[in-house]
Amino acid sequence: MATASSAFSKFSEERFDPKDWINAALRNKDPQQGLDNHASTLVMKLQMIIQEVNNALEETSLQAVQSLPRVLHDVEAVRQEAQLLREQMQIVKDDIRKVEEETHQSMKHLLQLDSIKTRMQDARGALEQAGKWATLVSDMDSVFSSQPPRAIAAKLSAMRQSLDVLRDVSDYDERALLLDGYCNRLEAQLSTPLLEAFTSHSLDVARDYADIFTSIGRSEQLQSYYIRCHKASLLQCWASLHERLATEVDNDKKAIAHWLAQFYDELLSVWHAEVVWCHQVLPSPHPVLCSLFSQTLNSLQPSLKSCVSDAVRGSTETDTMPQLIVIREVTLRFAKQLENSITSLFDGDLSAVKDLADAVHSPYVQYLLDYEEMEKTFLVATLANIRLDVVGLMDTVRWVADSVPKVFDTSEMALQHCIGFTSAFGAPGLLQALEHMFHQYCSRVSNVVDTVRTNAGINTSSAASTTGSSTGLPSERSAAVEEDWTQLHNGVKLIEACGDLLVHLGTFEERLRVVLTTRCSTTLGESSMSVSSPTSSLSFEDAATATTTTSGERTQPQAASPSCLSFYNYFVHQESNKQTAFRRLTSRLQTLTSSTVSGTLLPMTRRQMLLLNDKAHLYSFDVIMAQLQRRLADMASLPVWSSSGDSDENSAASVPAFSLAPLDYIQQVTECLLSLPQELEHIGGSDMSPALIAALKAGNLPHSVEETEESFDEAPATPNFTDQWLGSFARGLLELFSRTVLKIPKLSAYGCRQLLADITYLCKVIDAFGVSPSEDLQHIQNLLSISIDSYAELAPSVPRHLYSQVAAMRGVAS
């Protein structure tokens, strides 16, 4: 039975599935045993297991019933014992309360006696210290004349202890002045040998003097003597180095980075040498060394700020920023090396480190605050060197195309300036400078397109692209040129250049986002650990969002590391507008990084480039429409419209329309239109460049049809741009032809039939492009087809202006 029980152990599992169990049991049958016999055996085993379980349940229930009286008896016994214990605890509680009531007055009396004893002991101690003070004062003159400095310091230390006890006496201030005078006397006595010990690095002597100064409470003065000793030597090193290198190197502007690096190397060598020695003499060496370096840097003659100013003074607009970056990179390397040295013995006190960071970076603060304007100046000056002259059409288009990589190379330089010069703190100013440069660049390219239009005889507002205006007709100078589609081909190249702009912009914006996100998060992560950071943010997200409390107070993090040396937040020297702009940018970068929705860091630039792309599309469109306009220029004044022919003057339908052939002008127009597919092959083939595809996708042609949501979902990844362009040209031609028809002064019956034949021919050609006749042209066709007697019947269904104009042409009284 035990074997059967183990075989059916799966019935006790929580996720038991009877179907799985049955299938598994039937699969495991003996091959020589039939399925029915195997199933009967399983049923029999199940019945035996059920019987076994029933017996076990019955036996367990019987045992539980038999043991129940004994359990109840034990529970009652426990309850009685608990009741007894509670009564005993209450008796003890009452006894304690009684003792407290009886001894309350006695305890109060004892406390009063203890307080009296304590005051008496304090009074005795004060009297002893007063007597000790008087004894020490009377002995001080003899001590100074006969005892060594350590003994004098011991006496002064004892006097200070006595003075601390006599803090509440009436003449405490006089006693403090007397003690301070004795300390000054000892300090003056030790100042000269102390300076000699510091200068000669006499470890034992300096350590003894340091103990003496510490025992009399003159640790700050000890540090001042140390700083004074080494500051003079560092200033002398600076002066000699500056004088020597200024005479050896002809070009002082290039020399500053060289001799500044040498001076920083000297400072670092002093740091590494002194930090080991100071650690054995001073209790906290790194604040002392930080103060030494900060005071030295602030006392340089000539100052480092003036040297940097002299180095960039007179530089060209394109050289100022690179020159500053070269100098600042030297300083940043020094700051990073110094930071690494400080971190190894950092004790959490950042006040001295902050002062050192201010001293190291102070020569560049004003340049950092003016970074945006300096970057704008650099970008504009660099942009001015990019050639965008208008000489010949092909050369102009080539120069526009060649200018695209140059502009973005300049933008990449600006990004490197921001990272190298401002450690990404100037990122908001960088974006503003880039927007400014791209605005000027797009304006120059737009002016180039305008000039190209003018040189091609196409006015700014084309008749084909406006409503009802004829100001875009080509001039007489251009009426006989450009029949070889050169302007169209160069217009497409101009569109491709605009697409190259959009592609480069997308790539640059992505790089800009990645670099700024990484560097801003690193900058915030480091600068937030320092009291030099006014943003006081603990993380990238915190800096972008939670920087103020609900009451508007600025939150401050716990100081943790000396990273303010290499990640110096110069916003502390400026009003909060730049700091706020930086915080907003970090939040925006975080949103762009975490969001699936696409965004842009240069929205104005993208908008201007899209407008420029549309302008290039319009130029190419107007080039074609200008040729169509020339073929329709004399159409309204043709004599055929007023010719009587041999038809019935009373009806416009006396001769079938198919009996009349289309006139030469309309055949020339349609031939021009039919030649467009061949000319537009290079914008619809599979070998289109990514730049051209991007431009065509983003561009807008006049008379283009907006796709519905359904058609957009079904559209291929790369649309058929040739069909789109041909459709736009066809619709533009229909509108142009309709306006030209309405300029005919008078139509005879024969002229009316001829015009109908021309319209029918044009509609058939247009239909080959998948374009239906425009609504106005259909109305004109209907007004020309109907007889004069029935003309008034169309008045309700035709726009009033068309009805009146066609009526005047046909001589119908309206």
C-alpha positions in Angstrom: 0.0 0.0 0.0 2.9 2.3 0.6 4.1 1.8 -2.9 0.6 2.7 -4.2 0.5 5.8 -2.0 3.9 7.1 -3.3 2.7 6.5 -6.9 -0.3 8.7 -6.3 1.6 11.5 -4.4 0.8 14.1 -7.1 -2.8 14.3 -5.8 -1.5 16.4 -2.9 0.1 19.0 -5.2 -1.5 22.5 -5.3 -1.5 22.7 -9.1 -2.8 19.1 -9.7 -4.3 18.6 -13.1 -6.4 15.4 -13.5 -6.0 15.4 -17.2 -2.3 15.5 -17.1 -2.2 12.8 -14.4 -4.5 10.5 -16.4 -2.5 11.0 -19.6 0.8 10.3 -17.8 -0.6 7.2 -16.1 -1.9 5.8 -19.4 1.4 6.5 -21.2 3.3 4.6 -18.5 1.4 1.3 -18.9 3.0 -2.1 -19.5 3.3 -2.7 -23.3 2.0 -6.2 -22.8 -1.0 -5.1 -20.9 -4.1 -3.9 -22.6 -5.4 -0.3 -22.1 -8.7 -1.5 -20.5 -6.8 -3.7 -18.0 -4.4 -0.9 -17.2 -7.3 1.5 -16.6 -9.1 -1.1 -14.4 -5.9 -1.5 -12.4 -5.6 2.3 -11.9 -9.2 2.5 -10.7 -8.7 -0.3 -8.2 -5.5 1.4 -6.9 -7.4 4.6 -6.5 -10.2 2.9 -4.6 -7.6 1.3 -2.3 -5.9 4.7 -1.7 -9.3 6.3 -0.9 -10.1 3.5 1.6 -6.7 4.1 3.2 -7.3 7.8 3.5 -10.7 7.3 5.0 -9.3 4.9 7.6 -6.6 7.4 8.5 -9.1 10.3 8.8 -11.3 8.2 11.1 -8.4 7.2 13.3 -7.2 10.8 13.6 -10.7 12.1 14.4 -11.1 9.4 17.2 -7.8 10.4 18.8 -8.7 14.1 18.7 -12.0 13.4 20.4 -10.4 11.3 23.1 -7.7 13.9 23.9 -10.1 16.9 24.0 -11.1 16.6 27.8 -7.4 16.5 28.8 -6.7 19.7 26.7 -9.7 21.5 28.3 -8.4 20.6 31.8 -4.9 21.9 31.0 -6.3 25.2 29.6 -8.4 25.8 32.7 -5.3 25.2 34.9 -3.3 27.7 32.9 -6.1 30.3 33.3 -6.2 29.9 37.0 -2.4 30.3 37.3 -2.6 33.5 35.2 -5.3 34.9 37.4 -3.2 34.2 40.5 -0.2 35.9 38.9 -2.2 39.0 38.1 -3.4 39.3 41.7 0.2 39.0 43.0 1.4 41.7 40.5 -1.3 44.0 41.7 -0.1 43.5 45.3 3.5 44.3 44.4 2.3 47.4 42.5 0.4 48.6 45.5 3.5 48.1 47.7 5.7 50.1 45.4 3.2 52.9 45.3 3.1 52.9 49.1 6.9 53.1 49.3 7.1 56.0 46.9 4.5 57.9 48.9 6.3 57.3 52.2 9.8 58.2 50.9 8.9 61.2 48.6 9.9 63.9 51.1 13.1 62.1 52.1 14.2 61.8 48.4 13.5 65.5 47.9 15.6 66.4 50.9 18.5 64.2 49.6 18.4 65.9 46.2 18.6 69.4 47.8 21.6 68.3 49.9 23.3 66.9 46.7 22.7 70.2 44.9 24.2 72.1 47.8 27.2 69.8 47.9 27.7 70.4 44.1 27.6 74.2 44.5 30.0 74.1 47.4 32.4 72.0 45.3 32.2 74.4 42.4 32.8 77.3 44.8 35.8 75.6 46.2 37.2 74.9 42.7 36.7 78.5 41.7 38.5 79.7 44.8 41.3 77.3 44.1 41.6 78.4 40.4 41.4 82.1 41.6 44.3 81.4 43.9 46.1 79.5 41.1 45.5 82.3 38.6 47.0 84.8 41.0 50.0 82.6 41.6 50.5 82.0 37.9 50.3 85.7 37.1 52.8 86.6 39.7 55.3 84.0 38.4 54.9 84.7 34.6 57.7 87.4 34.5 60.2 85.1 36.0 59.0 82.2 33.9 59.5 84.2 30.7 63.0 85.1 31.8 64.2 81.7 33.0 62.1 79.0 31.5 62.1 77.4 28.0 59.2 77.9 25.7 57.5 74.6 26.4 57.4 75.4 30.2 56.0 78.9 29.4 53.4 77.3 27.2 52.5 74.9 30.1 52.0 77.9 32.4 49.9 79.7 29.8 47.8 76.5 29.3 47.2 76.3 33.1 46.2 80.0 33.1 43.7 79.3 30.3 42.2 76.5 32.3 41.8 78.8 35.3 40.3 81.5 33.2 37.7 79.0 31.8 36.6 78.3 35.4 36.5 82.1 36.2 34.3 82.9 33.2 31.6 84.4 35.4 33.8 86.8 37.5 33.4 90.5 37.0 37.0 91.1 35.8 37.0 88.2 33.3 37.7 90.5 30.3 40.7 92.0 32.0 42.0 88.6 32.8 41.5 87.4 29.2 43.4 90.5 27.9 46.2 89.7 30.2 46.4 86.1 29.1 46.3 87.1 25.5 49.2 89.5 26.0 51.3 86.7 27.5 50.4 84.5 24.5 51.4 87.3 22.1 54.7 87.7 24.0 55.4 84.0 23.6 54.4 84.0 20.0 56.7 87.0 19.2 59.5 85.2 20.9 59.0 82.0 18.8 58.1 83.6 15.5 61.6 83.9 14.1 62.8 80.4 15.0 59.4 79.1 13.8 59.8 80.6 10.4 63.4 79.3 10.2 62.1 75.8 11.0 59.4 76.0 8.4 61.9 77.2 5.8 64.5 74.6 6.6 61.9 71.9 7.0 63.3 71.0 10.4 60.7 68.4 11.4 61.5 68.0 15.1 61.8 71.7 15.8 58.6 72.6 13.8 56.7 69.8 15.6 57.7 71.2 19.0 56.7 74.7 18.1 53.4 73.4 16.6 52.6 71.6 19.9 53.4 74.9 21.8 51.1 77.0 19.5 48.4 74.4 19.8 48.5 74.2 23.6 48.1 78.0 23.9 45.3 78.1 21.4 47.2 79.7 18.6 46.7 77.1 15.8 45.5 79.7 13.3 48.5 81.8 13.9 50.7 78.7 13.4 49.1 78.2 10.0 49.5 81.8 9.1 53.2 81.6 9.8 53.5 78.6 7.6 51.5 80.2 4.8 53.5 83.4 5.1 56.8 81.5 4.8 55.9 79.5 1.7 53.8 82.1 0.0 56.7 84.5 -0.4 58.8 81.8 -2.1 55.9 80.9 -4.5 55.3 84.5 -5.4 59.0 84.9 -6.1 58.9 81.8 -8.3 56.0 83.3 -10.3 57.7 86.6 -10.8 61.0 85.1 -12.0 59.3 82.6 -14.2 57.1 85.3 -15.8 60.0 87.6 -16.3 62.3 84.9 -17.8 59.8 83.4 -20.2 58.5 86.8 -21.3 62.0 87.7 -22.5 62.8 84.3 -24.0 59.6 83.9 -26.0 58.9 86.5 -28.6 55.1 85.8 -28.9 53.9 86.3 -25.4 50.3 85.3 -26.4 51.5 81.8 -27.3 53.9 81.7 -24.3 51.3 82.0 -21.6 50.1 78.4 -21.8 53.7 77.3 -21.7 54.9 79.2 -18.6 51.6 78.8 -16.9 52.0 75.0 -17.2 55.5 75.4 -15.7 54.1 77.4 -12.7 51.4 74.9 -12.1 54.0 72.1 -12.2 55.9 74.0 -9.5 52.8 74.3 -7.4 52.1 70.6 -7.7 55.6 69.7 -6.8 55.3 72.0 -3.7 52.0 70.4 -2.8 53.4 66.8 -3.0 56.5 67.8 -1.0 54.7 69.8 1.7 51.7 67.5 2.2 53.9 64.7 3.6 55.8 67.1 5.8 52.7 69.1 7.0 51.0 65.8 7.9 53.6 65.2 10.5 53.5 68.8 11.9 49.9 70.2 11.4 46.8 68.4 12.7 44.9 69.1 9.4 47.3 69.7 6.5 45.0 70.0 3.5 43.1 73.1 4.6 46.4 74.8 5.3 47.8 73.9 1.9 44.6 74.9 0.2 44.8 78.3 1.9 48.4 78.7 0.9 47.6 78.0 -2.7 44.5 80.2 -2.8 46.3 83.2 -1.2 49.3 82.7 -3.5 47.1 82.6 -6.6 45.2 85.7 -5.5 48.4 87.6 -4.8 50.3 87.0 -8.1 51.9 90.0 -9.6 51.1 90.4 -12.4 47.8 88.7 -11.7 46.8 85.6 -13.7 43.7 87.4 -14.8 45.6 90.2 -16.4 48.0 87.7 -18.1 45.0 85.9 -19.6 43.5 89.2 -20.7 46.8 90.3 -22.3 47.0 87.0 -24.1 43.6 87.3 -25.8 43.7 91.0 -26.3 44.0 91.8 -30.0 43.2 88.3 -31.1 40.8 87.9 -34.1 37.2 86.9 -33.5 38.0 83.4 -34.6 41.1 83.1 -32.5 39.9 84.4 -29.1 37.9 81.3 -28.1 40.5 78.7 -29.1 43.2 80.8 -27.4 41.2 80.9 -24.1 40.5 77.1 -24.4 44.2 76.3 -24.7 45.0 78.4 -21.6 42.0 77.0 -19.6 42.9 73.4 -20.5 46.2 74.0 -18.7 44.3 75.2 -15.6 41.8 72.4 -15.7 44.6 69.8 -15.9 46.2 71.4 -12.8 42.8 71.5 -11.0 42.2 67.8 -11.7 45.7 66.8 -10.5 45.2 68.9 -7.4 41.8 67.5 -6.8 43.2 63.9 -6.9 45.8 64.9 -4.4 43.3 66.5 -2.0 40.9 63.5 -2.3 43.5 61.1 -0.9 43.5 63.0 2.4 40.1 64.7 2.3 38.5 65.2 5.8 35.1 66.6 4.7 36.0 70.3 5.3 35.2 72.0 1.9 35.5 75.7 2.9 39.2 75.8 2.1 38.7 73.8 -1.1 36.0 76.2 -2.2 38.3 79.2 -1.7 41.0 77.4 -3.7 38.6 76.6 -6.5 37.6 80.3 -6.6 41.2 81.3 -6.8 42.1 78.7 -9.5 39.2 79.6 -11.8 38.8 83.4 -11.0 40.8 84.5 -14.1 38.2 82.9 -16.3 35.0 83.7 -14.5 34.1 86.7 -16.6 34.9 84.9 -19.8 32.7 82.0 -18.7 29.8 84.3 -17.9 30.2 85.9 -21.3 30.6 82.5 -23.1 27.4 82.8 -25.0 28.3 86.1 -26.6 31.9 85.0 -27.2 30.6 81.8 -28.9 28.2 83.8 -31.1 31.1 86.1 -32.1 33.2 83.1 -33.0 30.5 81.3 -35.0 29.4 84.5 -36.9 33.1 85.3 -37.8 33.7 81.7 -39.0 30.4 81.7 -40.9 31.5 84.9 -42.7 34.4 83.0 -44.2 32.1 80.5 -45.9 31.6 81.6 -49.5 28.0 81.9 -50.6 28.3 84.4 -53.5 25.9 84.4 -56.4 27.8 84.4 -59.7 26.5 81.6 -61.9 23.6 79.3 -61.1 25.7 76.1 -61.1 28.5 77.6 -59.1 26.0 79.1 -56.6 24.3 75.7 -56.1 27.7 74.0 -55.6 28.8 76.6 -53.0 25.6 76.1 -51.1 26.1 72.4 -51.1 29.7 72.7 -50.1 28.8 75.1 -47.2 26.7 72.5 -45.4 29.5 70.3 -44.0 31.5 73.4 -43.2 28.6 74.9 -41.1 28.2 71.7 -39.1 32.0 71.4 -38.7 31.8 74.8 -37.1 28.9 73.7 -34.9 31.0 70.7 -33.8 33.8 73.1 -32.9 31.3 75.1 -30.8 30.2 71.9 -29.0 33.9 71.1 -28.2 34.3 74.7 -26.9 31.4 74.3 -24.6 32.7 71.1 -23.1 36.3 72.1 -22.9 35.8 75.7 -21.7 32.7 75.6 -19.5 32.6 71.8 -18.5 29.0 71.9 -20.1 27.8 74.6 -17.7 27.5 76.8 -20.8 25.2 74.4 -22.7 22.2 76.8 -22.7 24.5 79.6 -24.1 25.8 77.1 -26.7 22.3 76.4 -27.9 21.5 80.1 -28.2 24.7 80.7 -30.1 24.0 77.8 -32.5 20.5 79.1 -33.1 21.9 82.6 -33.8 24.5 81.2 -36.3 22.0 78.9 -38.1 19.6 81.8 -38.3 22.2 83.9 -40.1 23.2 81.0 -42.3 19.7 80.3 -43.3 19.1 84.0 -44.0 22.1 84.1 -46.3 21.0 81.0 -48.2 17.5 82.4 -48.4 18.9 85.6 -49.9 20.9 83.5 -52.4 17.7 81.7 -53.5 16.0 85.1 -53.9 18.9 86.4 -56.0 18.8 83.3 -58.1 15.1 83.8 -58.7 15.7 87.3 -59.7 18.5 86.4 -62.0 16.2 83.8 -63.6 13.5 86.3 -64.2 11.2 84.8 -61.6 9.7 87.3 -59.2 9.2 86.5 -55.6 5.5 86.0 -55.9 4.9 83.7 -58.8 1.6 83.8 -60.7 1.6 80.0 -60.6 1.9 79.9 -56.9 -0.4 82.7 -55.9 -4.1 83.3 -56.4 -5.1 85.5 -59.2 -1.8 87.5 -59.5 0.2 87.8 -62.7 3.3 89.4 -61.1 5.3 86.2 -61.6 5.5 86.3 -65.4 9.1 86.0 -66.6 10.9 89.0 -67.8 11.7 89.6 -71.5 15.4 88.8 -70.7 14.6 85.3 -69.6 11.8 84.5 -72.1 14.1 82.7 -74.5 16.5 81.0 -72.2 16.5 77.9 -70.0 14.6 75.8 -72.4 17.0 72.9 -71.6 15.7 72.5 -68.1 19.0 73.6 -66.6 17.3 75.7 -64.0 15.1 72.8 -63.0 18.0 70.5 -62.5 19.9 73.1 -60.5 16.8 73.7 -58.5 16.6 70.0 -57.6 20.3 70.2 -56.6 19.4 73.2 -54.4 16.6 71.1 -52.8 19.1 68.3 -52.2 21.4 70.8 -50.5 18.5 71.7 -48.2 18.0 68.0 -47.5 21.6 67.7 -46.7 21.1 70.4 -44.2 18.2 68.5 -42.6 20.2 65.3 -42.5 23.2 66.9 -40.9 20.9 68.8 -38.5 19.3 65.5 -37.4 22.7 63.8 -36.9 24.2 66.8 -35.1 21.2 67.2 -32.8 21.4 63.6 -31.8 25.1 64.0 -31.0 24.3 67.2 -29.2 21.7 65.4 -27.1 23.9 62.5 -26.2 27.0 64.6 -25.4 25.2 67.2 -23.4 23.1 64.6 -21.5 26.3 62.7 -20.6 28.3 65.8 -19.7 25.6 67.7 -17.9 24.8 64.6 -15.8 28.5 64.2 -15.0 28.9 67.9 -14.3 25.8 67.9 -12.0 26.8 64.7 -10.3 30.3 66.1 -9.5 29.5 69.7 -8.8 26.5 68.8 -6.6 28.9 67.2 -4.1 30.6 70.5 -3.5 29.5 73.7 -1.7 30.6 75.5 -4.8 27.5 74.4 -6.6 24.5 76.7 -6.0 22.2 74.2 -7.6 22.9 71.8 -4.7 21.5 68.9 -6.5 22.3 65.3 -5.5 21.6 63.8 -8.9 20.9 64.6 -12.5 17.1 64.3 -11.9 17.2 66.2 -8.6 19.0 69.1 -10.3 16.4 69.3 -13.0 13.4 69.1 -10.7 13.6 69.3 -6.9 15.8 72.2 -6.1 13.4 74.3 -4.0 11.1 73.4 -1.1 7.4 74.2 -1.0 8.2 77.4 0.9 10.6 78.5 -1.9 13.8 77.9 0.1 16.8 76.5 -1.7 17.7 73.0 -0.5 21.4 72.2 0.3 23.0 68.8 0.0 25.6 67.4 2.3 29.2 68.2 1.2 31.0 65.1 0.2 34.0 65.6 -2.1 36.4 68.3 -3.4 35.2 67.9 -7.0 34.5 71.7 -7.3 38.1 72.1 -8.4 37.6 70.3 -11.8 33.9 70.9 -12.1 33.7 74.5 -11.1 30.2 76.0 -11.1 30.8 79.7 -12.0 27.1 80.5 -11.6 27.9 81.6 -8.0 29.3 84.8 -9.6 26.1 85.6 -11.5 22.4 86.1 -10.9 20.3 83.0 -11.0 19.1 83.4 -14.7 21.9 81.3 -16.1 21.6 78.8 -13.3 17.9 78.5 -14.0 18.5 78.1 -17.8 21.0 75.3 -17.1 18.5 73.5 -14.7 15.8 73.7 -17.3 18.1 72.4 -20.0 19.0 69.4 -17.9 15.3 68.7 -17.3 14.7 69.0 -21.1 17.6 66.6 -21.8 16.2 64.1 -19.4 12.8 64.3 -21.0 14.3 63.8 -24.5 16.3 60.9 -23.2 13.5 59.1 -21.4 10.6 59.9 -23.7 9.7 58.1 -26.9 8.4 61.3 -28.5 11.0 62.9 -30.7 12.1 66.4 -29.8 14.7 69.0 -30.9 17.2 71.0 -29.1 17.3 73.6 -31.9 13.7 74.2 -32.7 14.2 77.6 -34.4 16.9 76.2 -36.6 14.8 73.2 -37.7 11.9 75.5 -38.5 14.1 77.9 -40.6 15.6 75.0 -42.5 12.2 73.6 -43.3 11.1 77.0 -44.6 14.3 77.2 -46.6 13.6 73.8 -48.1 10.0 74.9 -49.0 11.6 78.0 -50.6 13.8 75.8 -52.8 10.8 73.7 -53.7 8.9 76.8 -54.7 11.8 78.0 -56.9 11.9 74.7 -58.8 8.1 74.8 -59.1 8.1 78.4 -60.4 10.9 77.5 -62.9 8.5 75.1 -64.6 5.4 77.3 -64.3 7.4 80.2 -65.9 7.9 78.1 -69.0 4.2 77.2 -69.1 3.3 80.9 -68.6 5.5 81.9 -71.5 3.5 79.5 -73.7 0.2 80.9 -72.5 1.3 84.6 -72.6 -0.4 85.4 -75.9 -3.2 83.0 -75.6 -5.9 85.5 -74.5 -5.2 87.8 -77.5 -5.3 85.2 -80.3 -7.6 86.3 -83.2 -9.3 82.9 -83.4 -11.5 83.7 -80.4 -13.3 86.5 -82.2 -13.3 84.7 -85.6 -16.7 83.9 -87.0 -15.6 80.8 -89.1 -18.5 79.3 -91.0 -20.6 78.3 -88.1 -24.0 79.3 -86.8 -23.6 82.4 -84.7 -26.5 81.4 -82.5 -25.3 78.1 -81.1 -22.0 77.0 -79.7 -22.7 73.4 -80.5 -23.6 73.5 -84.3 -20.3 71.8 -85.2 -19.0 68.8 -83.1 -16.1 69.6 -80.9 -14.0 66.7 -82.2 -14.1 68.3 -85.7 -11.7 71.0 -84.4 -8.0 70.4 -83.7 -6.3 71.9 -80.6 -4.4 75.1 -81.3 -0.6 75.2 -81.3 -0.3 77.0 -78.0 -2.1 74.3 -76.1 -0.1 71.6 -77.8 3.1 73.4 -76.8 1.9 73.6 -73.2 1.0 69.9 -73.1 4.3 69.0 -74.8 6.1 70.9 -72.1 4.1 69.1 -69.5 4.6 65.7 -71.1 8.4 66.2 -71.2 8.5 66.7 -67.4 8.5 62.9 -66.5 11.8 62.4 -68.3 13.3 65.5 -66.6 12.1 64.4 -63.2 13.5 60.9 -63.4 16.4 61.7 -61.0 13.9 62.5 -58.2 12.0 59.3 -58.5 14.6 56.7 -59.0 16.1 54.2 -56.6 19.5 55.9 -56.6 18.3 59.1 -54.9 20.6 60.3 -52.1 19.4 60.3 -48.5 19.6 64.1 -48.5 17.3 64.4 -51.5 14.8 61.9 -50.0 14.8 63.9 -46.7 14.2 67.2 -48.6 11.4 65.8 -50.7 9.7 64.2 -47.7 9.9 67.5 -45.7 9.2 69.9 -48.6 5.9 71.3 -49.7 5.0 72.1 -53.4 2.2 74.5 -54.4 -1.0 72.7 -55.3 0.1 69.5 -53.6 -2.7 67.3 -52.3 -2.7 66.6 -48.6 -2.8 62.9 -47.9 -5.6 61.6 -45.7 -4.8 59.5 -42.6 -5.9 56.3 -44.5 -3.7 57.0 -47.5 -0.8 57.9 -45.2 -1.0 54.6 -43.5 -0.9 52.8 -46.8 1.9 54.9 -48.3 5.3 53.3 -48.9 8.4 54.2 -47.0 9.7 56.2 -49.9 6.8 57.9 -51.8 6.8 58.3 -55.6 8.0 61.9 -55.7 7.8 62.1 -59.5 4.0 61.5 -59.4 3.7 64.1 -56.6 5.6 66.7 -58.6 3.8 66.0 -61.8 0.5 66.3 -60.0 1.4 69.6 -58.5 2.6 70.9 -61.9 -0.6 69.7 -63.5 -2.9 71.3 -60.9 -0.9 74.5 -61.2 -1.3 74.5 -65.0 -5.1 74.0 -64.6 -5.3 77.0 -62.3 -3.0 79.1 -64.6 -5.0 78.1 -67.7 -8.3 78.9 -66.0 -7.1 82.4 -65.2 -5.8 82.9 -68.7 -9.1 81.9 -70.2 -10.9 84.5 -68.2 -8.7 87.2 -69.8 -10.1 86.6 -73.3 -12.0 89.8 -74.1 -14.6 88.3 -76.6 -15.6 84.9 -77.8 -17.4 84.2 -81.0 -19.4 81.0 -81.4 -16.5 79.5 -83.4 -14.0 80.7 -80.9 -16.1 79.2 -78.1 -16.0 75.8 -79.8 -12.3 76.1 -80.4 -11.7 76.9 -76.8 -13.8 73.9 -75.8 -11.7 71.7 -78.0 -8.5 73.1 -76.4 -9.9 72.5 -72.9 -11.0 69.0 -73.7 -7.5 68.2 -75.1 -5.9 69.6 -72.0 -8.1 67.6 -69.7 -7.2 64.4 -71.5 -3.5 65.1 -71.1 -4.0 66.0 -67.5 -5.9 62.8 -66.9 -2.8 60.8 -67.9 -1.2 62.2 -64.8 -4.0 61.1 -62.6 -5.3 64.6 -62.0 -8.9 65.7 -62.5 -9.9 69.1 -64.0 -10.1 71.8 -61.4 -13.5 72.9 -60.3 -13.2 76.3 -61.9 -12.2 74.8 -65.3 -15.2 72.5 -65.1 -17.5 75.4 -64.5 -15.9 77.3 -67.4 -16.3 74.2 -69.6 -20.0 74.0 -68.7 -20.5 77.7 -69.3 -18.9 77.4 -72.7 -20.8 74.3 -73.7 -24.3 75.5 -73.0 -26.2 77.5 -75.6 -26.7 81.2 -75.1 -30.5 80.7 -74.8 -30.0 78.3 -71.9 -27.1 80.1 -70.3 -29.1 81.5 -67.4 -29.9 78.0 -66.2 -26.4 77.5 -64.9 -26.4 80.6 -62.7 -27.4 78.9 -59.4 -24.7 76.2 -59.7 -21.8 78.4 -60.9 -19.8 81.0 -58.8 -20.9 84.5 -59.6 -17.6 85.8 -60.8 -17.2 83.0 -63.3 -20.7 83.3 -64.5 -20.3 87.0 -65.2 -16.9 86.8 -66.8 -17.8 84.0 -69.2 -21.1 85.8 -70.0 -19.2 89.0 -70.9 -16.9 86.9 -73.1 -19.8 85.3 -75.0 -21.8 88.5 -75.1 -24.6 87.1 -72.9 -26.6 89.6 -71.0 -26.1 88.7 -67.3 
